[in-house]
Amino acid sequence: MKLHSKSLLVALLACFAGSAFADINVGVVVSATGPAASLGIPEKNTFALMPTSIGGEKINYIILDDASDTTTAVKNTRKLLTEDKVDVIIGSTITPNSLAMIDIVAEAETPMISMAASARIVDTANPKVKWVFKTPQNDIQMSTALVEHMTNAGVKTVAFIGFADAYGEGWYQEFSKIAEARKLAIVANERYNRADTSVTGQVLKIISAKPDAVLIAGSGTPAALPQKTLKEKGYKGAYYQTHGVANKDFLRVCGKDCEGTFLPAGPVLVAAQLPADNPIKKVASDYVAKYEAAHGKGNSSTFGAHAWDAGILLQNAVPVALKKAKPGSKEFKVALRDALEGLKNVTVSHGIVNMSPTDHLGFDQRARVMVRVENGDWKLIK
C-alpha cells in the first residue's frame, strides 16, 4: 500500500512538473516610466488584454520596467533570461534600449520582438539579428512618406532636429538619403536629449537657416519641446513629426502648437477613418475597441498597438513551434524563431506581415498613412 501511494505521488509530481514545463514564459521590457513613459504605459496596459493561452498552452507575461534607461533594459533582459527562463522577449519601447538588448538575446539564442522603430534593430547585415524581430514601421518607410509629402507640397528646404541618440541618428541617416535623392535640401541638423528642458539654442539656429519646413525626429512627449519653442520664436513654416509622436499624450503636451502638423503613422492611429475595404481596418479597429473599453475612449495609441501586434505574431508562430518542441527548451526557442521568420500574410493592427530571412519586420507600404493634426486630433490625409 505504501509503495502504491509513493508511486501515485511520483506520478502526480510528474504531472504537475509536465504542466509547468508546458507554460510559455514571455518576458516583457517596457519603458513605463522616464521620458518614454507615454509610449511604454499603453504597451504595458496592452499585455493585460492579451490571450492567456496559445495553442492550448498557458502564457505567462513577466513585465519589467526599464525606466527609459538603456542600462536597466540590459539588466532586465538578463534577469528574464537567467532567472525567469523566458522563451521569448518582447521589448523594449525605445530604439537605444532595444539595440542594447540584441547582444544578450543573441547570446542566449532567444527570440526577441522589439517595439521600437529603428531599422538597425532588424538589420540582417548583423548576424545577431537572426534572433530579433520588430513590430513598428522602419524609419526608412516613414521617411519616404514624409519626403513625398514635402515635395508634393512644394517644400524645397528643410531643417532637422532629433534626439541625440540612436533614434534621432537613425532618422537623420534615412531621411537625408531620401531627401538628397529627391533634391530636398537639408539646411540645418540639430540634436537634443530626451530629458532636456530647453532647445532655444538649436531652434534659433534653425530659424536663421530659413527652412520651408522643420522635421522633428523625437518620440513621445519630449518631441513637443522643439515644436513649442519654434512656435514661441515665431517660426511660420511647415511642421513635420515622426510616427514616434502618434499618441494622445503628445497632443496634450503640445496643445495648440501642434495644429497643422504632418506625420506618417500606422493605420491603427486613424482606424475609424480607414476605408471599409482597407484590409487592416478590422484588426486595427478591434484593438482600439478592446483598449478603449478598458482605458477610456480616445486613449488607445499606436504604441500599445505595437505590443498588440507582437502578441498577434506569437499567436501565429507559437502553434507552429509547438509541433516541434516543448516550451522551456532550447529547441522550442529555435522553433519559435523559425516560425516567426516564416510568417506570411499575417494581418496586424499596423499592416500585413510577410517575414523572411532578410526581413524581420515584413511590412509593405500598406503599413503607413499620412495624417495631420486638426482640431486637437488626428486626421487621415486621403
Residue pairs with C-beta under 8 A, 6 or more apart in sequence:
21 326
21 327
21 328
22 57
22 58
22 326
22 327
22 328
23 57
23 58
23 59
23 60
23 327
23 328
24 54
24 57
24 58
24 59
24 60
24 87
24 88
24 318
24 327
25 60
25 62
25 84
25 85
25 86
25 87
25 327
25 328
26 59
26 60
26 61
26 62
26 86
26 87
26 88
26 89
26 90
26 314
27 62
27 64
27 77
27 80
27 81
27 84
27 86
27 88
27 89
27 90
27 91
28 44
28 47
28 61
28 62
28 63
28 64
28 89
28 90
28 91
29 64
29 66
29 73
29 76
29 77
29 80
29 89
29 90
29 91
29 92
29 93
29 97
29 101
30 40
30 43
30 44
30 63
30 64
30 65
30 66
30 91
30 92
30 93
30 115
30 307
31 37
31 39
31 40
31 65
31 66
31 67
31 68
31 92
31 93
31 94
31 97
32 40
32 41
32 43
32 44
32 65
32 67
33 40
33 65
33 67
33 68
34 66
34 67
34 68
34 69
35 68
35 194
35 195
35 220
35 221
35 222
36 68
36 93
36 94
36 194
36 219
36 220
37 68
37 220
38 220
38 221
38 247
38 249
38 250
38 303
39 93
39 94
39 219
39 220
39 244
39 247
39 301
39 303
40 65
40 68
40 93
40 303
42 247
42 291
42 295
42 299
42 300
42 301
42 303
42 304
42 307
43 93
43 115
43 303
43 304
43 306
43 307
44 63
44 65
44 307
45 291
45 294
45 295
45 304
46 291
46 304
46 305
46 307
46 308
46 311
47 61
47 63
47 307
47 311
48 294
49 290
49 291
49 294
49 308
50 59
50 61
50 308
50 311
51 59
51 311
51 315
52 58
52 59
53 59
54 314
54 315
54 318
54 319
55 318
55 319
55 322
56 322
57 318
57 322
57 327
62 80
62 84
62 86
64 76
64 79
64 80
65 72
65 76
66 72
66 73
66 76
66 91
66 92
66 93
66 97
68 93
68 94
68 97
68 194
69 97
70 96
70 97
70 100
73 91
73 92
73 97
73 98
73 100
73 101
74 100
74 101
74 104
76 91
77 89
77 91
77 101
77 104
77 105
78 104
80 86
80 89
81 89
81 104
81 105
81 108
81 110
85 328
86 110
87 110
87 111
87 327
87 328
87 332
87 333
87 336
88 110
88 111
88 112
88 113
88 314
88 333
88 336
89 101
89 105
89 110
89 111
89 112
89 113
90 112
90 113
90 114
90 115
90 307
90 310
91 97
91 98
91 101
91 112
91 113
91 114
91 115
92 98
92 101
92 114
92 115
92 116
93 115
93 116
93 303
94 116
94 167
94 219
95 116
95 117
95 118
95 120
95 121
95 165
95 166
95 167
95 170
96 165
96 166
96 167
97 116
98 114
98 115
98 116
98 118
98 121
98 134
99 118
99 120
99 121
99 166
101 112
101 114
102 112
102 121
102 126
102 128
102 129
102 131
102 132
103 128
105 111
105 112
105 131
105 132
106 128
106 129
106 130
106 131
106 132
109 131
109 330
109 333
109 334
110 131
110 333
111 131
111 132
111 133
111 333
111 336
111 337
111 340
112 131
112 132
112 133
113 132
113 133
113 134
113 135
113 310
113 313
113 314
113 340
114 121
114 122
114 132
114 133
114 134
114 135
114 136
115 134
115 135
115 136
115 303
115 306
115 307
115 310
116 134
116 136
116 167
117 134
117 136
117 137
117 138
117 139
117 142
117 167
117 170
117 219
117 242
117 243
117 244
118 138
118 139
118 166
118 167
118 170
119 138
119 139
119 140
119 170
119 174
120 166
120 170
121 129
121 132
121 134
122 129
122 132
122 133
122 134
122 138
122 359
122 360
122 361
123 129
124 130
124 357
124 358
124 359
124 360
129 360
130 337
131 337
132 360
133 313
133 340
133 341
133 355
133 360
133 361
134 360
134 361
135 306
135 307
135 309
135 310
135 313
135 348
135 350
135 361
136 243
136 266
136 306
136 350
137 243
137 264
137 266
137 350
137 351
137 361
137 363
137 367
137 368
138 174
138 361
138 363
139 170
139 171
139 174
139 175
139 242
140 174
140 178
141 264
141 363
141 365
141 367
141 368
142 242
142 243
142 264
142 368
143 171
143 174
143 175
143 177
143 178
144 178
145 264
145 368
145 370
146 175
146 215
146 240
146 242
146 262
146 263
146 264
147 175
147 178
147 179
147 182
147 184
148 182
149 240
149 262
149 370
149 381
150 158
150 184
150 213
150 238
150 240
151 182
151 184
153 238
154 212
155 184
155 212
155 213
155 238
156 184
156 185
156 212
157 184
157 185
157 186
157 187
157 209
157 210
157 211
157 212
157 213
158 179
158 184
158 185
158 186
158 187
158 211
158 212
158 213
158 214
158 215
158 240
159 186
159 187
159 188
159 189
159 190
159 206
159 209
159 211
159 213
159 214
159 215
160 172
160 175
160 176
160 186
160 188
160 189
160 190
160 214
160 215
160 217
161 188
161 189
161 190
161 191
161 192
161 199
161 202
161 203
161 206
161 214
161 215
161 216
161 217
161 226
162 168
162 169
162 171
162 172
162 190
162 191
162 192
162 215
162 216
162 217
162 218
163 191
163 192
163 193
163 194
163 217
163 218
163 219
163 222
164 191
164 192
164 193
165 193
165 194
167 217
167 218
167 219
167 244
168 191
168 217
168 218
171 217
171 242
172 189
172 217
175 186
175 215
175 217
176 186
179 185
179 186
187 209
187 210
187 211
188 205
188 206
188 209
188 211
190 199
190 202
190 205
190 206
191 202
192 199
192 202
192 218
192 225
192 226
194 218
194 222
195 222
196 222
196 225
197 225
198 225
198 229
199 225
199 226
199 229
200 229
200 233
202 226
203 226
203 229
203 230
203 233
203 235
204 233
206 214
206 230
206 235
207 230
207 233
207 234
207 235
211 237
212 237
212 238
213 237
213 238
213 239
213 240
214 226
214 230
214 235
214 237
214 238
214 239
214 240
215 240
215 241
215 242
216 223
216 226
216 227
216 239
216 240
216 241
216 242
217 242
217 244
218 225
218 226
218 241
218 242
218 244
218 245
219 242
219 244
219 245
220 244
220 245
220 247
220 249
220 250
221 249
221 250
221 253
223 241
223 242
223 244
223 245
223 250
224 245
224 250
224 253
224 254
224 257
224 258
227 239
227 241
227 254
227 257
227 258
227 261
228 254
228 255
228 257
230 239
231 257
238 260
238 262
239 258
239 260
239 261
239 262
240 261
240 262
240 263
241 250
241 261
241 262
241 263
242 263
242 264
243 263
243 264
243 265
243 266
243 302
243 368
245 263
246 263
246 265
246 266
246 269
246 301
246 302
246 303
246 371
246 378
247 301
247 302
247 303
248 298
248 299
248 301
249 301
250 258
251 258
251 373
251 376
251 377
254 261
255 376
256 376
258 373
258 376
259 373
259 374
259 375
259 376
260 372
260 373
260 374
261 372
261 373
262 370
262 371
262 372
262 381
263 370
263 371
263 373
264 368
264 369
264 370
264 371
265 302
265 368
265 369
265 370
265 371
265 378
266 302
266 305
266 349
266 350
266 351
266 367
266 368
266 369
267 274
267 278
267 280
267 281
267 284
267 349
267 350
267 351
267 366
267 367
267 368
267 369
268 280
268 284
268 287
268 288
268 300
268 302
268 305
268 349
268 350
269 301
269 302
269 369
269 371
269 378
270 369
270 371
270 378
270 379
270 380
271 281
271 284
271 285
271 287
271 288
271 349
272 285
272 288
273 379
273 380
274 280
274 281
274 284
274 369
274 380
275 281
279 347
279 352
279 366
280 347
280 348
280 349
280 350
280 351
280 352
280 366
280 367
282 347
283 312
283 347
283 348
283 349
284 305
284 349
284 350
286 349
287 300
287 304
287 305
287 308
287 349
288 300
291 299
291 300
291 304
291 308
292 298
292 299
292 300
302 350
305 349
305 350
306 350
308 348
308 349
309 348
309 349
309 350
312 346
312 348
312 349
313 340
313 343
313 346
313 348
313 353
316 339
316 343
316 346
317 336
317 339
317 340
317 342
317 343
318 336
318 339
320 335
320 339
320 342
321 332
321 335
321 336
321 338
321 339
322 332
322 335
323 335
324 331
324 332
324 335
325 331
325 332
325 334
325 335
326 332
340 355
340 360
341 355
341 356
341 357
341 360
342 355
343 353
343 354
343 355
343 362
344 353
344 354
344 355
345 352
345 353
345 354
346 352
346 353
346 354
346 362
347 353
350 363
350 367
351 363
351 364
351 366
351 367
351 368
352 362
352 363
352 364
352 366
352 367
353 361
353 362
353 363
354 362
354 364
355 361
355 362
356 362
369 380
369 381
370 380
370 381
371 378
371 379
371 380
371 381
372 378
372 379
372 381
373 379
